[in-house]
Amino acid sequence: MAMAFSPLVLAVIAALITLATHRYLISKSRLPPSTRLPPGPPGKPLVGNLLDIPPVHSWLKFKEWSDVYGPLLRLNLAGREHYVASTEKVANDLLRERGNIYSSREQLPAAVRLLGDNLRPLFYPHDDTFRQSRKLMHRLCKESAANTYQPTQSLESARLLYDLVRKPEEYDGWLMRYSSSLIFRIGFGKAMKDNHDPLLIQLFNELHRLERVASPGAYLVDTFPVLMYLPDWLAPFKRELKAWHVEEREIFLTLLNDVKSEMEQGKAPDCWEKTYLEHSGEYALSEERGAYVVGTLFEAGSGTTAAAMMSWILSMVHYPEEFKRLQGHIQEVIGDARLPVFDDIPNLPRVRAVVKETLRWRPVTAGGVPHLSEKDDVYNGMFIPAGTNVHANQWAIHREPQLYPAADTFNPDRWLDPQYPTYREPLTQYPNLQNYSAFGFGRRLCPGMHIAERSLNLLVARIAWACDISKKIGSDGKEMEVPLYDYESGFNVQPKRFQFDLKARSEKRWRVVKEAYEWEMENDPLKSRREW
């Protein structure tokens, strides 16, 4: 029986076909003389490569293609141009050195316009609003500011360590609490009770929604924006996303208004929200946009540090010899009478190497968030039209054979041994994470890089000092297998829950951990504002 289509549905289908064909013909007709389009996998009529991209972990497929087609490859997604940069040189040449034309974002209907109502800084186009938001982020997250957050990181790391030894099976919750509570404190001046804090749950629901909505292919309207012309009653996706926006906006404004109210009463502790409100006249941002800047800094910081730490634990489970070397290095510098502190980090190059290698081996933003070209460009004879999405595929970038021999192997020595191309000295300074490609490129570099680096260094040093980590022994007396790559989906990725053993290395070290925890809780500057 033939399927009947309404005139409206037929009109939409015809519009989609016309749009895809028009995009394709435009891209071909604009090709300047003596230039070529980058190579790439052959596509299908109308949809191009759209159906060839897997719905999850697309960076793995991009890496396969880059091995065949080279460091800059071209994909056509129903007429939309997507280029994938798979080496650090190409990504830096375009996104950093030509940042004046590669710093925008495509204004996708689902994540940008419907869910975010054009308020989320992650997706701002390259305009004055973007520059003002980055100016505020720099003030809040620059290196000198990050130094002032170290006492809070010490407090939350002691709390994490104490609970991790007591209940290691809840490792993911403790790590998420660390990163979330840290940003709660420095962002909003609030002490988080536990992982079940209602506001925290709301924020994480919003974050997971964002990751899902912004994932490639999640909403057909991103591929065919003509669907935005459908009325709301005929477009359930529009009703859903708009309702979620109302929820997220209310959360961010509530956090801002809470601090504003406390400032009026003279009770607000120092925090990002207070800094913004005190200096809001210096930024050409509405209060609503200011609330989104601080609120989305929480989104960015709360999940990424925890995800990186979960990958570090995974690496230590699979590479026990590296864990023993790390413990031995820390022992030589620290001894067994106290926890590592920030002043020790310059003398712990292996700690820093392990952190950097973790972000290379399992990058948190493995596929990167694409930059949008603002005008036509030519790179090495290849034409890049205005409006092209350029992806810095971190999974491939961090597996470039010339820079990272045996790239799939977790090997901190590649940062410490002069025989490797990535070695730099002095080792009191290098390796470090400054301008590291794991944090993005150019004018879209992650603003929280300095804070994340301090957290990761301290957490790795303290956990390795205090704990032993190993594979769990099953009922048959054999080690239980742990997947090397079984990761959640989204543009920030972490390993799915896995089993391992963690315990205090000695009773003496456990006493040190408990004493540090008790001291930090007693001297917590937000002690009167928490209920632990």
N, C-alpha and C positions, 0 to 999 in steps of 0.2 A: 504494500500500500504506500503510495507516495505521501511524503510529509508535506503538509501545507505550512507556508510561512506567511506571517502578516506582512503588510506593506512596510511597516516600520522596521522589522527585522531584516527584510530584504534590502532596505535602504542602508541599514547599518553595515551589512555584509558588503554591499557594493562600495560603500565609502571606505571600508577597511582595505579592500583590494585596490581601489584607486590610490589610496594614500601610500600603500606599500610600493606600488609600481612607480608612483611619482617620486618617492624618495630615492629609489634605485636609479632612475633615469637622471635625476638631478646630480647624484654623486658621480655618475659617469661623465656627464656633460661638463662638469666643472674642472675636470682634470687638466692642469696647465701643461703646456708643451714641455717635453723632455722630462716629465715626471711619470711616476707609476704609482699605482696603489700597492700597499704592502701585500705580500702573499697571505694566504689563509685557506682554510678548508672549504671545499666547494659546498655551496648551499643548495636549497631546493627553491623552486619557483615561488615567488611572493614572500615566503616566510624566511628565506635565507638559511642562516644557521640556528634559527630560533629553537628548533626541535632537537638540535644536536647537543645542546647544553644541558647537563644533568641538573635536576632541581636542587640538589644539595652538593656542597663541596665542589663547585664548578672549577675552582682553581686547580684541581687535580687534572681535569680535562684540558684546561688552558696550558698546563705544563706539558702534557703530551703533545699538544699542537705546537707549542714553541719549540720542542725538540725536532719537529719536522719542518716547520715553516720559518723559524728564526726568531730573533729577539724582539721584533715588532711585527705582530701578525694582525690581520684584519678579519673581523667578523661582521656579518650583515644580519641584523635582527629585524626582519620585516621592514627593511629599508632604513633602519637606524644604524649609524656607523659606530662600531665599537672596536677600538684598537687595544691590544694587550702588550704591554712592555714587560719583558721577562728577564732583563738584566738590570743591574743597578746603574750602569752607565746610561742606558737608554732612558730609564725612569728619571735619573737626575738631569740628563740633557734636556728633557722636555719639561718635566714638572717643577724642577728647581731653577735651572738656568733660563728657562723661558716662562717663568712663573707669571709674568705679566699677561700671558694669553692662555695659560693652562691651570688657572686657579678657580674656575667656576664649577658649578654643579648643574646637572640637568634637573629641571624642575618637574620631577615626576609627579603625576597627579595623585597617586595613592599616598605615598609617604610624605611628600612635601606639601601639597595643597590641601588634601582632605584630612589626613591625620594631624599634620603639624600646622595647618593654616598659615604656612610660610613663616613660622616663628622659630623653627629649630635651627640653631647656628650651624650644625653639621651640614645642612643643605642650603645655606644661604648662597645666592649667586655672588660673583666677585664684584661687589659694589660697596658703597659707603657704609651700609649697614653691616656688611661683613667686616670691613676694616674697623669699625667702632666696636663690634663684639670681640674681635681679636685683641684690640687694645685693652679691653676690660679683662679678658682671659689672661693676657700677659701680666697684667698687674697682679692678678690673683695667684698665678702659677709660676712666675719667673723664679730663677734660681735663688735669689736672695729671699724671696717669700717662702720658697720650699724649705730653706734652712730653718725657718721659724716653726715649721710644722713637725720637726723631728721629735720634740717631746711627746707629741700626740702619737706619732708612729711608735715610739718606744713603749708607751702605755698600751696601745692596742696590740702590739706584738707580744708583750708579756701576757696579756689576757688570752690571746690566741694560743700561745705555747702551753699555757696552763691547761686549757680545755682540750687541746689536741692530744696531750699525753694522757689525760684522764679518759677521753672518749675518742680514740682515733678513728673509729668507724663513722664518725660524723664530720670527717675532715672537710668535706665540701662546704658544709654549713659554717664551720669555724672560719674558713678562708673567705667566704662571702661576707660573713659578719665583720671580719677585719677590714676589708676594703670599703664596705658600706659604712661602718661605724666611723672609720677615719674621715670619710668625706662628709658624713653627717656632722661631725664635730667641727671640722674646719670650714665647712660650707654654711651650716645653719646654726652652729652653737648649741647643738642638741646631743645628748648622750643617748645612745641606743641601748635599750634593755636587752634584747636578744633577737634571734632570727625571726621571731613571730610578731615583732612590732608591726601593728596594722599599717602604719604609714610606709614602713619598709616594704611590706607585701604589695601595697598599691604601687609603689615606685618600680618594683621589679616586674609587676604585671605590665606596666607601661613600657618598660625597657624590652621585655620579651615580645610585646606587640610590635614595637618599632622594628626589631630585628626581623620579625616575620614579615611585616608589611613591606619593608625595604628590600627583602631578598628578591633576586631576579626571578621574574615569572610568577610572583605571588599573586599579582592582580593584572588581569588582562588589560585594564585601562592604561597601564604604564607602557605597554607595547602599542596600543591603539588609543591614543588620547582622545580621538573623536568620540569615544564612549562617554566622555565628560558632558557631552551635550544631551545625554539622556536625562529626562526629568527624574527627580529623586524617587518618585513612586514606582518608576520602572528600573531603578538601579539600586538594588539592595546594598551593593558595596559602598555606595555613597552615604547611605543612612548609617551603616555600621561604622565607617571611618569617622564621620562627623561626630557621632556619639562618643567615640573613644577620645576624640580631640577635646570635647567638653570636659571629660574626666581628667585628662592630663593637664589641661590648662588650670583647672581648679586646684590640683595638687601644687603646681609650681607657684601659683599666686597665694595659696594658703601659707606655704613656707615663707614667702617674702613678707606677707602681712603679719605673720607671727613675730618675726624679727622687728618689723616696724613698730608693732605695738610694744614690744619690750624696750625698744629704744626710747619711746615716748615716756616709759616708766623709769628709764635710767637703769634697766636691768639686763640689757642685751650684752652677752659676751662678744669678744672679737670674733668675727667670722666673715666669710666671703659676702654673705647677704648684707651684713652691716657695712662692710667696706663699700659695696656698690651704692647703698642708700645714702651714705655720707658723701659720696663723690659723684652722684648720678649726673650732676650738672656738667661734668667733664666729658660725658658721653652722649652722643646724639642718638640715644636709644629710649624708646618708650619704656615705662615701668614694666609693661607686659614682656617686652623683649629682654629687659634686664633680668626678670624672673626666669625666663627661659635660658639665658646664658648660664646662670648659676645652677639651675635645675638640671640642665643637660651636662654640665661638668660632673654632676653626681652620676648621671647615666654612664658617662665615659669612664669614670674612675672606679665605679663600684664593681663592675664585672671583669675588667681587663686584668687587674692585678691578681684577682683570685684565679682567673683562667690560666694565667702564666704560672702561678704557683702549683696548680694541679698538674700542668704539664711537667714542671720540674720534678714533682714527686714521681710521676710516671717515668721520667728519664732515670731517676735514681733506682727505681725498681728494676728497670731493664739493664742498667749499667752499674751494678754494685761495686765494681772495682773503682769507678769514678767517684762513687760516694765515699768509699774508704779513703781515697786520695784527698778528697775535700775535707773530711774529718781530720785527717792527719795534718793538713795545712793549717786548719783552724787551731788545732791543738798546739802547734808550734808557736803560734802568735799569741793565743789567749790563755792557754793552760786550762785547768779544770775547776778554777775557783770562782769564776764570774762569767756572766753572759757577754757576748760581743756587743759593742756599742758603736755608734756612728764614727767615733774617732778612730776605730780600728780599721775601717773600710779601706783607707789607702794602703794599709799593710796586708790586705787580703786579696791579692790579684786573682787567685783561683776562685774565690767567691764571685768576683765580678765576671770572670770568664765563664763560670757555670751559668750565671744569669744571662749573659749575652748569648751563650750557646743555646740555652733553652728557647729564647725568643727567635733564634735562627731555625732551630730544629723543628719547633712547633709554633710558628707565628700566630699570635692571637687574631689579628686581622689578615688571615691568610690570603684572601682575594683582594683586599684593599677596597676602599670606596672610590669609584672612578671620578677623575677630574674631567671637566668639560672644556674643550677648546673654544675660544671666543672669536677667533678669526682663522682664515686659511693659513696653512703653514706647510713648509717642505722640510723634511728631515732625511738626510742621506739619499736624496732623490725621490723620496716617497711623499706623496701628497696626503696631508691631513686636513680634511675640510673643517671649516667652522662648524661647531655643533657636534663634534666627535667626542664620544666618551673614551677616555684613555685610562685603562686599568693598569695599575702597578701590581702585577701578580707576585705578591711577596713569597708565596710558596716556591715559585720558580726562581725569583731573585735570590733567595737564600739557598738555592741549590745549584748556583752557577758553578760549573766544574772548575773553571780557572781560579775562582776565588775560594771555593770550598771543596777541596778534594774529598772523595768518599762522603758526599754531602748528606747521605741518609744516616750516617753514623754520628752519634752524640759524642763530640770530641772537644772538650774545653781547651785542649792544648793548641788548637788552631789559633787561639788568641794569645798564647803564652810562649810559644816556641818559635824562634826566628826562622825556622825552615818553612813556615807557612806564610802565604802571601798576606794574611790578615793580621800578622803580628805588628805591634807598634810598641814603642817604649817612650818614656820610662814606665815601668810597671806599677809605680805608685799612682800614676794617672790613668794608664791604659791597662786593660780594656775598660771602656765606659760606654754608656748608651747615648751620648750626645750626638744628635743628628744621625742616629742609627736608622736605617731604612725600615726597621720594624715599627717605627713611630710615624711613618708616612713621609711625604716629600713636599718640599717647597713651602708655600704659604699656607698649606693645609696640614703642616706638621702638628702632631698631637700636642696641645698646650700643656698637658699634665705630665710631660716626659720627666721633668726633674723630680716630681713627687713619686712617680712610679719607680724610678730608678732607686731612690732611697728606700722605698718599701721593699722592693725585691731583694736588694743587697742585704738589708737587715734581717728579713725573714729567712732567707736561705742560710745566712751565717748562724742565726740563733737555733733554727730547727736542726741543722747538721751538728751544732755543738751539743745540743741537749738530747738528741734522739738517734736511735737506730731505725733504719727503714729497710724492709726486705719483702720478698714475696711471701705470701701466706702459705702455710703448710696445710694441705688438705687432709681429710680423714684417712687417706691411703698412705700418708707419710711423705707424699711428693709435693713439690712446689706447684701451686696453682698458676695456670697460665694467665697472663694479662695481655690484652690486645695492644699491639704497637700503635695502631691508628683506628680508634673507634670514637669519633668525635661528634658532639652535638652540631646541629645546623645553625645557620645565622651568620652575620658578618663578623661577630666576635665569637670565637669557638673555643670550647674546652672539652677535655676528654669526658666521655660518659663515665659514670661511677665505676670504679674498679676496686678490687680487694687487694689489700696489702697489710703487712704488719708494721706497727710503729710502737716503740716503747722507749722509756727513758734509758739512757746509756748506763746510769748508775744511780744509786740512792743519793749520793752526794750532789750530782747534777740536778736531780729532781728537787732536792732541798733548795738549791739556788733558784730554780724556776719558781717554786712556791714563794720564796722570800721576795723575789722581784715582783711577782704578781701582787702580793699583799702590800708591798710598799707603793706600787703604782696606784692601787685602788684607794689606799689611805690618802695619798697626795694628789688625787685626781682633781684638777681645777673645776671640773663640772660635777664634783661629788654630790652637791646638793640638788643637782638636776637629773640624777639617775636613780633607778630603782632595781639594782641587781640583787 
